[in-house]
Amino acid sequence: MHEMSIAEGVLQLIEDAAEREGFRQVKTIWVEIGRLSGVEAEALAFCFDAVTRGSIAEGAAFEIVPVPGLGRCHECGKESELEAVYDACRHCGAVPVEVIGGTEMRVKELEVD
Amino acid sequence: MCTTCGCGHGETRIEGDALHSHDHDHEHEHVHADGTRHVHSHSHDGGDSHDHAHAHDHSHGHAYRPAHSHAPGMAKGRMVQIEQDILAKNDAYARQNREQFARRGIFALNLVSSPGSGKTTLLCKTIEALAGRKPVAVIEGDQQTSQDAERIRATGAPAIQINTGKGCHLDAHMVGHAFGQLPLQDDSLLMIENVGNLVCPASFDLGEAHKVVILSVTEGEDKPIKYPDMFAAAKLMLLNKCDLLPYLSFDVDAAIAFARRVNPNIEVIRTSATSGAGMDDWLAWIEKGAAAARK
């Protein structure tokens, strides 16, 4: 259940930003979660709700921006969407493909008061 | 709250003491992704008695969206761009640990596996085999008890126990604190035994040189594709308890093929802590890495 630590990390980034930018309340938060990041989006939203109680982000809408997994084939050089890190190239069937996207976990943007 | 770095680390304990009760001299500062450094002191301990009044309606169709949608006519707030990695803080601590290890010639390994793979036994045998050749110290991670650290200390090696409470993994911040309390010579080997869990520790860099994943042959050979993140993150897979192979239907070649499907570069050594098989290869692998890390 490392989604709890990830949610605490999100809250820390928000609190650091509040210190920097001087806002008191977060209304919406947009978070990019890659398909291959190892984080379950629904569990993260649930944990975020729990860890933000009593904080400036309490009650904020938690918007997850899903990012598909992306790989580049060593054989044919083409890119494929990946559901898992071990998926074969969709064009020529070669394995493994190099993961080039979809591992990110980023706080993108906040709507604040 | 921690007096050195302002962390409020919940249930984490090192050698039975909460992180904040130690007045040790391990330096720590918060480094943000944008490069600013400071010591700050917020805590997250206000949640228990707080009266949580707003209602959550999870019954609509948006799985990822708690229903805090704005009331009609509510003014749109100011937008603040963040664009920061969520694990940036952990990664900054990991970087500090890594720099410290490099300065002191320490070769650090992060041992990861499911519970019951034989990590601690393998570790004890490894320490015994290295006695007189290489100083070893151990950071032990478990949710509860200090039994593993006691087993390690019985071999003569210094060990520090981190109890993560409900936590399912070690993070770089805990390891930095534990490292500061560990009497460790320069040019040592530091073994960090993570919480037994094939999922969560994959995401948290501790500052180690490599992750070493231990898969015992009493588990399923398809674990590498069931838990691919961990095998993708590891440099070496130890296939442990190999002395039991005659009694099992475990397919070694299939297990290695699954691991290589996830991570084509993963190295594999077959070991048995009980019979000693493969231990020479494992020790040679350690010594090669340690020689490269030496000051």
Interface residues (C-beta under 8 A of the other chain):
Chain A: M1 H2 M4 S5 I6 E8 G9 V10 L11 Q12 L13 E15 D16 A17 E19 E21 F23 Q25 K27 T28 V31 L36 S37 G38 V39 A41 E42 A45 D49 V51 R53 G54 S55 E58 G59 A60 A61 F62 E63 I64 P66 A84 V85 Y86 V95 P96 E104 M105 R106 V107 K108 E109 L110 E111 V112 D113
Chain B: H32 H40 H42 H44 G46 G47 H50 H52 H54 H56 A63 Y64 R65 P66 H68 S69 H70 K76 G77 R78 M79 V80 Q81 I82 E83 Q84 D85 I86 L87 A88 K89 N90 G167 C168 H169 D171 V199 C200 A202 S203 F204 I225 P228 D229 A232 R261 V262 N263 P264
